[in-house]
Amino acid sequence: MVGVGRGAKEGVLIKNAEMREVMEKVDTIVVDKTGTLTQGRPEVTAIERYGDWKEADIKRIAAAVESQSEHPLAQAVVRRAKKDELKFVTATDFNSITGGGVRASVNDHNVLIGKSQLLVDEHVSNVDAGLKQAGKHQAEGATVIFILRGVAAAANLSRKTMSNIRQNLFFAFIYNALGIPIAAGLLYPFFGILLSPMIAAAAMSLSSVSVIANALRLRSADLK
């Protein structure tokens, strides 16, 4: 139960306890391509601002233009604006540039959205810096990276959980191997020692507490 709870904190949902035992023995994981590790659609993960522009205004203007496009990347921009509960107007003079991007007017702004080469051809400033930042976020914030971390966390959690279970079984075995014969009077013929029922009950409770305390160590286990 502690292992399942620890997995949930890392975004790992364990529906079958048996899989924790199986996962411990896995040393190779083979996955398919798009749609297996990702949600099957692009998402806006980061926004870089230049000058005095506010992030909310950038999203509003971009969504106003992209709402008229059916491109998957355009829809990702619109979804981000709606997710942030931003209201945006309808763009005018919309023009799709084949293989390049889109151009439109939003209020008093002439908006150009598209590939890097299109922005360079239109002499848009800050293109180089923007591309570097986009590449950085793509490498650090990709959905695939986070999901793969979840797979690794699941594997590590399985190993640590099974190791913890074996430790608890060992403690229980040693306790019973020593405690039951003593409670049965094994030492009485030799030393005249009898185990009081109260002491036996306290020892049994302490055994349970030690097992639980050992299991709770999983809550702070490093799963990286």
N, C-alpha and C positions, 0 to 999 in steps of 0.2 A: 504493500500500500504506500509506503514511503517512496519507493522507486517510481510508482505511477504518478504520485504528486510532484516529485522532483522533475519528472519528464514534462508534465503539464506546464511547469514554470518556464521550461525551455522551448515550449511550443511543440512538444512531442506527445502525440495522443496515442496511448497504448490501450487497445481494445481487448487484446487477448494476452493474458498473463504468460501463456506458454511461449509466446513470441520472444519474451525476454530471455528465455533459456536458449532458444534457437539463435537469436541475434548475437549471443556471446560467442558462438562458434563461427560466425561469418567473418571471413577475411578479405572478401572481394565483393564489391557492389557494382553491378552493371545496370545502367539506366538508358532510356531512350532519349530522343531529342525533344524539341519544343512540344510543350503540352504535358510532358511527364514531370519535369521539375518546375515548370513555370505554369502560369495560369492560362497560357495560350493567347495572351494579348498584351500589348505594350502598356506601360503605365509611366506617368510622370513622377520621377523620384527626387528631382532636385531642380531648383531654379536659381540662376545667377543674375544678379541685377548690376547694371552699370549706370553711373550718373545718379540722378535724383529720383529715378523710377522706383515706385513702390511695388512690392511683389504682387499684391492684390490687383493693382492696375494692370500689370503685365498679364496676369492670368485672365482678367476680364477681356482685354483687347485681343489676346491670342484666341480665346474661346469664341469671341464674336466672329472672327474670321474663319476659324477651323470648323465651326458649326455648319458651314455651308459645304464642307468637303466630306467625302465618304472614305478618305484614306484612314487606315488603322491608327496611324500616328496622330492624325487630326482628332479622331474620336477620343484618344487618350488625353489630349489637352482639354477637350470639352468635359470629359468625365472628372478630371482633376478640379476644374472650376465648379462643377456641380457638387462635388464632394465637399469643397470648401464653402458651399452655400453662397456662391458669388452670382450676382445677377449681371447679365451682359446684354448689350443691345445687338441689333442686327447690322452686320457690316454691309456696306454698299460698294458698288463697282468691283465686285468679286471677279477675279480672273485667275484661272488655273494655268500655271506654266508647266507644260508637259515635261516630266522628268526633272523638274527643278523645284517647284513649290507653288505658293499662292501669293496673290497680291490683292489688297482690298483697302477700303477706307473705313475707319471707325471714328465717328465724331469728326474731329479735325486732324486725325492722324492718318498718314499714309503708312500702311503696314505691309511688310514683306516677310514671309515665313518660308523657309526652304533649306535646301542643301547648302553646304559651305561654299561651293563654287558659285552658286547663284548670288549669295551674299557678297562674295568677293567681286563678282562681275558688276554688281550694283554699287560697289564702293561703300559698303556698310562698315562702319568703324567697329573696333573691338572684336572682330571676327576671330583672329588668332587666339586671343585670350579666352574667348568664349569656348572655342573648340577644345582647348587644353582642359578647361574646367569640366566640360561635358565628358571628356574621356576619363577624367579622374573619378567622377561620380559613377560613370558606367562601370568602372572596375571595382569601386568600393561598395556600391549600393545595389548591385544587381540582385534580382530576386533569386536567381539560381544559387548565388553564393550563400544567402541566408538559408535556403532550403538544404543545401549540401551540409551546412553547419549543423542543421537539425538531424540529418542522417548520421553524421559523426557523433553528435551528442547522444542519439539513441543507441548507437553501438557501444559507446563508452559507458552509458548508464547501465546497459545490460551486463557488461563485464563487472562493473562495480557492485551492482545489485546481487549478482550470483556469488561474487566473492564474499559479500556481506552475509548472505544466507549461509554459506559454508562456515563462516566464522561462528555464526549463531548456533549452528548444528554442533560444531565442535565444543562450544561452551556448554551447551545442554548435555552433550554426551559425557563430558568430564564431570559435570555437576552431578548427574544421575549415577554415574559409575562410582562416585565417592559418597554422595549423600544418601542414597538408598540403603547400602549395606550398613552405614553408621546408624541410620534411623532404625534399621532392623535389629540393632544391638550387637553388631559385629565386634565392637571394642569392649563390650561389657565383660566377657570372660577374661580378657587380658588386663584391662585397666579399670574396670568397674564403671565405665562411662556409658550413660544412657542419654539419648537426645530428647530433650523436653519437646512435647508437641508444639509449644509456643515458639520455641527456637526453630523447629522444623518448618513451621508455617512462615516465619520471618525469612528463613533461608530461601524457601520456595518463592516468596514475593520478591526477594532481592535478585533471584535468578531471572525472573521475568523482567524486572526493571533493567537489569544489565543487558538483556537481549534487545529490549526496546531502545535503550540508550545507544547501543551499537548501531541499530537500524537507522536511528535518527541522524547519524553522521552523514547519511546519503543526502540530506537536505542541503548540506554545504559542500558536497563533493564537486570537484572541478571536472567538468565534462568536456573540456576543450581537447 
